[in-house]
């Protein structure tokens, strides 16, 4: 039997609105795309537990999004349905966040798609779909949010350990090309936004036990993937969320342009 996913509600245990406002991110507002499932959901909950207001973009599953908002508390959360790769939808996300919370201190473009396609198998539609959500979306979310971000704000992009793993396989070609773009955005955007006092970093997860990750994998496959890490296991969404939230806080004030590889030593 596949390992059961940990209940994300544990992150919000004993985390009522009054308590949230006393955390290290108290008074901060985060805008996260893809924030209702997997790593995004774990990050939304941890941001709220740390005291932040959280604007959560989701694509289509309103029930999952409502569950996260309920755990956080509706005064401290905002749900925004939309296509995270669409510029009009991105502009609306930014506008609704600022209208409710007054500013944006943290931007986390977590929405993404993984189409495993080697060179021969890639279609133009595959390419456009991947770059629409994985590259265009984060790029323009940062552009539209930046004017509303005060000095000391943080952008945390999401890459993948597959960009540096020697075990990477050919079907990761298309996906890795989009995440390579994310790493270059991190490297150069930090210089662009430094005069505004905005730091730009990225978290690069290794294999992480989300619902999507476990889907369709046998126990044998999971053991093989776990063996890629010297720690001999698969990461947890909450562990990636910890890295993202740390890079979203004042504790990382002198860090910018960096890729934090959260993979248990895999690469």
BAMIVEX-162571 format. One record per residue (C-alpha): residue number from 1; chain; x, y, z. Coordinates in nm, 4 decimals. Layout:
BEGIN
SITE   num   chaine          X          Y          Z
SITE   NUM        A          X          Y          Z
...
END
This chain:
BEGIN
SITE   num   chaine          X          Y          Z
SITE     1        A     0.0000     0.0000     0.0000
SITE     2        A     0.1272     0.3426    -0.0888
SITE     3        A     0.2299     0.5649     0.1976
SITE     4        A    -0.0608     0.7823     0.3031
SITE     5        A    -0.0193     1.1551     0.2656
SITE     6        A     0.0037     1.3551     0.5833
SITE     7        A    -0.3038     1.5619     0.6560
SITE     8        A    -0.2175     1.9217     0.5735
SITE     9        A    -0.4574     2.0413     0.8416
SITE    10        A    -0.1907     1.9507     1.0999
SITE    11        A    -0.0078     2.2660     0.9921
SITE    12        A    -0.2978     2.4795     1.1042
SITE    13        A    -0.3597     2.2965     1.4324
SITE    14        A    -0.4097     2.5455     1.7138
SITE    15        A    -0.3483     2.8260     1.4629
SITE    16        A    -0.6400     3.0641     1.5101
SITE    17        A    -0.6477     3.4123     1.3515
SITE    18        A    -0.5400     3.5875     1.6719
SITE    19        A    -0.2351     3.3607     1.6970
SITE    20        A    -0.1426     3.4057     1.3312
SITE    21        A    -0.0992     3.7803     1.3775
SITE    22        A     0.1747     3.7239     1.6365
SITE    23        A     0.4045     3.5135     1.4154
SITE    24        A     0.7286     3.6176     1.2398
SITE    25        A     0.5315     3.7203     0.9283
SITE    26        A     0.2683     3.9184     1.1169
SITE    27        A     0.1490     4.2143     0.9115
SITE    28        A     0.2815     4.0655     0.5879
SITE    29        A     0.0741     3.9693     0.2850
SITE    30        A     0.1642     3.6775     0.0573
SITE    31        A     0.0296     3.6071    -0.2910
SITE    32        A     0.0769     3.2446    -0.3943
SITE    33        A    -0.0347     3.0787    -0.7175
SITE    34        A    -0.1228     2.7105    -0.7107
SITE    35        A    -0.1719     2.7531    -0.3387
SITE    36        A    -0.4480     2.5002    -0.2750
SITE    37        A    -0.2742     2.1668    -0.3370
SITE    38        A     0.0551     1.9884    -0.2744
SITE    39        A     0.3536     2.2078    -0.1937
SITE    40        A     0.1398     2.5178    -0.2543
SITE    41        A    -0.1164     2.4139     0.0056
SITE    42        A     0.1511     2.3309     0.2626
SITE    43        A     0.3098     2.6696     0.1974
SITE    44        A    -0.0214     2.8577     0.2255
SITE    45        A    -0.0879     2.7011     0.5638
SITE    46        A     0.2628     2.7640     0.6937
SITE    47        A     0.2561     3.1265     0.5783
SITE    48        A    -0.0671     3.1746     0.7706
SITE    49        A     0.0694     2.9945     1.0763
SITE    50        A     0.3644     3.2354     1.0628
SITE    51        A     0.1259     3.5319     1.0749
SITE    52        A     0.0834     3.6334     0.7104
SITE    53        A    -0.2324     3.7199     0.5230
SITE    54        A    -0.2474     3.4797     0.2278
SITE    55        A    -0.4012     3.5384    -0.1149
SITE    56        A    -0.4379     3.1948    -0.2692
SITE    57        A    -0.4767     3.1463    -0.6414
SITE    58        A    -0.6211     2.8177    -0.7625
SITE    59        A    -0.7116     2.6860    -1.1047
SITE    60        A    -1.0373     2.4900    -1.0808
SITE    61        A    -1.0791     2.2839    -0.7620
SITE    62        A    -1.2808     2.5228    -0.5478
SITE    63        A    -1.3437     2.2648    -0.2743
SITE    64        A    -0.9712     2.2155    -0.2088
SITE    65        A    -0.9200     2.5926    -0.2068
SITE    66        A    -1.2133     2.6479     0.0308
SITE    67        A    -1.0697     2.3860     0.2657
SITE    68        A    -0.7387     2.5708     0.2870
SITE    69        A    -0.9149     2.9049     0.3395
SITE    70        A    -1.1299     2.7540     0.6135
SITE    71        A    -0.8223     2.6268     0.7964
SITE    72        A    -0.6548     2.9658     0.7720
SITE    73        A    -0.9622     3.1738     0.8480
SITE    74        A    -1.1416     3.3885     0.5948
SITE    75        A    -1.0239     3.7194     0.7436
SITE    76        A    -0.6620     3.6204     0.6837
SITE    77        A    -0.7118     3.4561     0.3429
SITE    78        A    -0.8365     3.5446    -0.0014
SITE    79        A    -0.9240     3.2913    -0.2709
SITE    80        A    -0.8692     3.3915    -0.6333
SITE    81        A    -0.9646     3.1519    -0.9104
SITE    82        A    -0.7734     3.2044    -1.2324
SITE    83        A    -0.5201     3.0898    -1.4890
SITE    84        A    -0.1777     3.1583    -1.3372
SITE    85        A    -0.0316     3.1952    -1.6866
SITE    86        A    -0.2823     3.4542    -1.8100
SITE    87        A    -0.1768     3.8185    -1.7835
SITE    88        A    -0.5346     3.9493    -1.7341
SITE    89        A    -0.5883     3.6915    -1.4579
SITE    90        A    -0.2526     3.7791    -1.3018
SITE    91        A    -0.3458     4.1487    -1.3016
SITE    92        A    -0.6736     4.0592    -1.1327
SITE    93        A    -0.4934     3.8489    -0.8684
SITE    94        A    -0.2668     4.1410    -0.7844
SITE    95        A    -0.5538     4.3904    -0.7804
SITE    96        A    -0.7761     4.1780    -0.5554
SITE    97        A    -0.4892     4.1116    -0.3150
SITE    98        A    -0.4022     4.4799    -0.2849
SITE    99        A    -0.7680     4.5774    -0.2537
SITE   100        A    -0.8140     4.3468     0.0457
SITE   101        A    -0.4765     4.3665     0.2191
SITE   102        A    -0.3275     4.6943     0.0939
SITE   103        A     0.0078     4.5618    -0.0309
SITE   104        A     0.2045     4.2501    -0.1272
SITE   105        A     0.5161     4.1527     0.0709
SITE   106        A     0.5690     3.8003    -0.0578
SITE   107        A     0.5173     3.6541    -0.4052
SITE   108        A     0.5353     3.2772    -0.4587
SITE   109        A     0.4549     3.1531    -0.8117
SITE   110        A     0.3945     2.7913    -0.7163
SITE   111        A     0.1538     2.6912    -0.9961
SITE   112        A     0.3149     2.4672    -1.2536
SITE   113        A     0.2752     2.1773    -1.4900
SITE   114        A     0.5027     1.8794    -1.5508
SITE   115        A     0.4724     1.7374    -1.9007
SITE   116        A     0.7334     1.4654    -1.9409
SITE   117        A     0.8315     1.4880    -2.3075
SITE   118        A     1.1568     1.4112    -2.4861
SITE   119        A     1.2523     1.6022    -2.7992
SITE   120        A     1.0773     1.3750    -3.0480
SITE   121        A     0.7534     1.3555    -2.8514
SITE   122        A     0.7122     1.7286    -2.7824
SITE   123        A     0.4375     1.9066    -2.9746
SITE   124        A     0.3989     2.2797    -3.0169
SITE   125        A     0.0918     2.2616    -2.7916
SITE   126        A     0.2964     2.0835    -2.5205
SITE   127        A     0.5651     2.3503    -2.5438
SITE   128        A     0.3216     2.6411    -2.5313
SITE   129        A     0.1250     2.4920    -2.2412
SITE   130        A     0.4397     2.4310    -2.0356
SITE   131        A     0.5904     2.7751    -2.0934
SITE   132        A     0.2539     2.9470    -2.0433
SITE   133        A     0.2228     2.8270    -1.6840
SITE   134        A     0.5833     2.7560    -1.5798
SITE   135        A     0.7598     3.0596    -1.7255
SITE   136        A     0.5230     3.3273    -1.8550
SITE   137        A     0.3086     3.3125    -1.5400
SITE   138        A     0.5891     3.3644    -1.2856
SITE   139        A     0.7568     3.6287    -1.5033
SITE   140        A     0.4512     3.8504    -1.5321
SITE   141        A     0.3285     3.7843    -1.1774
SITE   142        A     0.6554     3.9333    -1.0539
SITE   143        A     0.6216     4.2240    -1.2973
SITE   144        A     0.2641     4.3092    -1.1953
SITE   145        A     0.3211     4.2598    -0.8213
SITE   146        A     0.6503     4.4502    -0.7893
SITE   147        A     0.4961     4.8026    -0.7898
SITE   148        A     0.2916     4.7026    -0.4837
SITE   149        A     0.5832     4.5480    -0.2907
SITE   150        A     0.7540     4.7615    -0.0236
SITE   151        A     1.1239     4.7523     0.0547
SITE   152        A     1.2149     4.4291     0.2304
SITE   153        A     0.9749     4.2173     0.0242
SITE   154        A     1.0525     3.8713    -0.1091
SITE   155        A     0.9911     3.6745    -0.4277
SITE   156        A     1.0394     3.2972    -0.4068
SITE   157        A     1.0289     3.1090    -0.7367
SITE   158        A     1.0048     2.7310    -0.7722
SITE   159        A     1.2571     2.5267    -0.9706
SITE   160        A     1.3412     2.1555    -0.9551
SITE   161        A     1.6368     1.9461    -0.8461
SITE   162        A     1.6101     1.7716    -1.1838
SITE   163        A     1.7949     2.0739    -1.3254
SITE   164        A     2.1140     1.9494    -1.1578
SITE   165        A     2.0482     1.5799    -1.0900
SITE   166        A     2.2792     1.3435    -1.2797
SITE   167        A     1.9962     1.0873    -1.2759
SITE   168        A     1.7702     1.3044    -1.4924
SITE   169        A     1.6054     1.1138    -1.7770
SITE   170        A     1.5274     1.2265    -2.1339
SITE   171        A     1.1508     1.2778    -2.0777
SITE   172        A     1.2335     1.5650    -1.8403
SITE   173        A     1.3643     1.7727    -2.1325
SITE   174        A     1.0629     2.0006    -2.1754
SITE   175        A     0.9929     2.0406    -1.8031
SITE   176        A     1.3581     2.1070    -1.7186
SITE   177        A     1.3846     2.3682    -1.9911
SITE   178        A     1.1087     2.5673    -1.8207
SITE   179        A     1.2744     2.5354    -1.4813
SITE   180        A     1.6085     2.6363    -1.6304
SITE   181        A     1.4327     2.9574    -1.7304
SITE   182        A     1.3148     2.9987    -1.3702
SITE   183        A     1.6711     2.9667    -1.2410
SITE   184        A     1.7934     3.2336    -1.4841
SITE   185        A     1.5030     3.4571    -1.3846
SITE   186        A     1.6131     3.4183    -1.0224
SITE   187        A     1.9743     3.4968    -1.1071
SITE   188        A     1.9012     3.8120    -1.3094
SITE   189        A     1.5729     3.9412    -1.1642
SITE   190        A     1.7411     3.9807    -0.8262
SITE   191        A     1.9624     4.2485    -0.9864
SITE   192        A     1.6612     4.4140    -1.1503
SITE   193        A     1.4617     4.4407    -0.8264
SITE   194        A     1.7469     4.4990    -0.5797
SITE   195        A     1.7169     4.8814    -0.6051
SITE   196        A     1.3560     4.8439    -0.4840
SITE   197        A     1.4723     4.6379    -0.1862
SITE   198        A     1.3073     4.3191    -0.3140
SITE   199        A     1.4969     3.9908    -0.2852
SITE   200        A     1.4496     3.7137    -0.5414
SITE   201        A     1.5362     3.3523    -0.4665
SITE   202        A     1.4163     3.0070    -0.5687
SITE   203        A     1.3560     2.6751    -0.3987
SITE   204        A     1.4486     2.3663    -0.5966
SITE   205        A     1.2657     2.0630    -0.4523
SITE   206        A     1.3687     1.7038    -0.4990
SITE   207        A     1.1054     1.4263    -0.5197
SITE   208        A     0.8259     1.5376    -0.2868
SITE   209        A     0.5335     1.3289    -0.1627
SITE   210        A     0.2361     1.5193    -0.2957
SITE   211        A    -0.0852     1.3534    -0.4108
SITE   212        A     0.0176     1.4100    -0.7720
SITE   213        A     0.3624     1.2604    -0.7101
SITE   214        A     0.2245     0.9359    -0.5635
SITE   215        A    -0.0364     0.8927    -0.8364
SITE   216        A     0.0372     0.5930    -1.0586
SITE   217        A     0.3625     0.4923    -0.8860
SITE   218        A     0.4217     0.1417    -0.7546
SITE   219        A     0.5957     0.0623    -0.4266
SITE   220        A     0.8968    -0.0502    -0.6272
SITE   221        A     0.9140     0.2837    -0.8093
SITE   222        A     0.8826     0.4752    -0.4844
SITE   223        A     1.1656     0.2749    -0.3254
SITE   224        A     1.3854     0.3412    -0.6279
SITE   225        A     1.3149     0.7170    -0.6151
SITE   226        A     1.3738     0.7265    -0.2390
SITE   227        A     1.7088     0.5577    -0.3027
SITE   228        A     1.8266     0.8577    -0.5061
SITE   229        A     1.8574     1.0482    -0.1782
SITE   230        A     2.1335     0.9614     0.0693
SITE   231        A     1.8655     0.9985     0.3366
SITE   232        A     1.6761     0.7143     0.1720
SITE   233        A     1.3349     0.8752     0.1619
SITE   234        A     1.1056     1.1081    -0.0297
SITE   235        A     1.0595     1.4657     0.0870
SITE   236        A     0.7415     1.5992     0.2446
SITE   237        A     0.5460     1.9024     0.1170
SITE   238        A     0.5832     2.0589     0.4609
SITE   239        A     0.9637     2.0405     0.4342
SITE   240        A     0.9613     2.2307     0.1056
SITE   241        A     0.7170     2.4812     0.2569
SITE   242        A     0.9626     2.5453     0.5428
SITE   243        A     1.2324     2.6416     0.2912
SITE   244        A     0.9946     2.8664     0.0955
SITE   245        A     0.8667     3.0446     0.4061
SITE   246        A     1.2188     3.0956     0.5415
SITE   247        A     1.3176     3.2661     0.2143
SITE   248        A     1.0010     3.4772     0.2514
SITE   249        A     1.1066     3.6099     0.5920
SITE   250        A     1.3414     3.8700     0.7310
SITE   251        A     1.5780     3.5923     0.8352
SITE   252        A     1.6918     3.5731     0.4713
SITE   253        A     1.7364     3.9499     0.4249
SITE   254        A     2.0923     3.9249     0.2851
SITE   255        A     2.0162     3.6370     0.0487
SITE   256        A     1.9153     3.7079    -0.3104
SITE   257        A     1.9689     3.5464    -0.6491
SITE   258        A     2.0161     3.2031    -0.4903
SITE   259        A     1.8736     2.8576    -0.5624
SITE   260        A     1.8043     2.6607    -0.2437
SITE   261        A     1.8070     2.2905    -0.3310
SITE   262        A     1.5718     2.1223    -0.0841
SITE   263        A     1.6340     1.7588    -0.1712
SITE   264        A     1.7923     1.5764     0.1218
SITE   265        A     2.1330     1.5704    -0.0468
SITE   266        A     2.0085     1.4140    -0.3727
SITE   267        A     2.1947     1.6692    -0.5896
END
